[in-house]
Every structure is written in structure tokens, then in C-alpha cells.
Amino acid sequence: MTTKVLMPKIGFSMNEGTLNEWLVADGATVKEGDLIYSMESDKSIQEVEAPASGTLKIIAEVGEVYEVGDLLAEIS
């Protein structure tokens, strides 16, 4: 089963965020709870955990702005 990694809503007024860095390489094995990327919103940087365990397939590019709910990666 594939789990989608989506841009999260962190804070009531957040509508979009910038993907700052992937902390794990494409194709790497991750465990649920591992930090996999950092994002910036409202002048703060957050590190985001993997929602599931498996192999990470990166879709989104670093430095781009994504709306809440946009697909960033998949874990299968």
C-alpha cells in the first residue's frame, strides 16, 4: 500500500509552505516517525515526520512553494 506524503497544515492560517530540504534521499527506506523533510511557513522552519514506513519516492522539488494538501512524496 502506498502512503501519500502531503504538505501539512501547521497553524490555523497556513495555506502554503516552501519545501526547504529533503532530509532523506529518494529511494531510501524510512520508518514511521523519521524526519524526512523540512518546510518553511510563516517565517518558521518545521521538520516533518514520515507518516508510514517503507521506501520514499520524492516527487516535490526543494525551493518550491506548495499549497496545503499538495503531494510531496509517496512511501510504499
C-alpha positions as CSV (number, residue, x, y, z in Angstrom):
1,M,0.0,0.0,0.0
2,T,1.2,3.5,-0.9
3,T,1.0,6.3,1.6
4,K,0.9,9.9,0.3
5,V,3.2,12.5,1.9
6,L,1.3,15.8,1.7
7,M,2.1,19.4,2.6
8,P,0.7,19.6,6.1
9,K,-1.3,22.5,7.6
10,I,0.8,23.7,10.5
11,G,-1.1,26.6,12.1
12,F,-4.6,27.9,11.6
13,S,-3.8,30.4,8.9
14,M,-1.3,28.4,6.9
15,N,-2.2,28.0,3.2
16,E,1.1,27.2,1.6
17,G,4.7,26.3,2.6
18,T,8.2,26.1,1.0
19,L,10.0,22.8,0.8
20,N,13.4,23.7,2.2
21,E,15.2,20.3,2.3
22,W,14.8,16.6,1.9
23,L,16.4,15.0,5.0
24,V,16.3,11.6,3.4
25,A,17.4,10.6,-0.2
26,D,15.0,9.4,-2.9
27,G,14.6,5.6,-2.7
28,A,15.7,5.5,1.0
29,T,14.0,3.2,3.5
30,V,12.2,5.3,6.2
31,K,10.4,4.3,9.4
32,E,7.2,6.0,10.6
33,G,8.3,8.9,12.7
34,D,11.6,9.5,11.0
35,L,12.2,13.2,10.0
36,I,12.1,13.2,6.2
37,Y,11.9,16.9,5.1
38,S,11.9,20.5,6.4
39,M,9.5,23.2,5.3
40,E,9.1,26.9,5.9
41,S,5.8,28.6,6.7
42,D,5.1,32.0,8.3
43,K,8.9,32.6,8.9
44,S,9.4,29.4,10.9
45,I,11.0,26.1,9.8
46,Q,9.5,22.8,10.7
47,E,10.8,19.3,10.3
48,V,8.2,16.8,9.2
49,E,8.0,13.1,10.1
50,A,7.2,10.2,7.8
51,P,3.6,9.1,8.2
52,A,4.4,5.5,7.4
53,S,7.3,3.0,7.0
54,G,8.7,2.0,3.6
55,T,10.6,3.3,0.6
56,L,10.5,7.0,-0.1
57,K,9.7,8.3,-3.6
58,I,10.3,12.0,-3.8
59,I,8.0,14.0,-6.1
60,A,8.4,17.6,-5.0
61,E,11.4,19.9,-5.6
62,V,13.3,21.8,-2.9
63,G,12.8,25.5,-3.0
64,E,9.3,25.3,-4.5
65,V,6.1,26.6,-2.8
66,Y,3.3,24.1,-2.3
67,E,-0.2,24.5,-1.1
68,V,-1.5,22.6,1.9
69,G,-2.5,19.1,0.7
70,D,-0.2,19.1,-2.3
71,L,1.6,15.8,-2.9
72,L,5.3,15.9,-2.0
73,A,6.3,12.2,-2.0
74,E,5.0,8.7,-1.6
75,I,6.0,5.9,0.7
76,S,5.5,2.3,-0.4
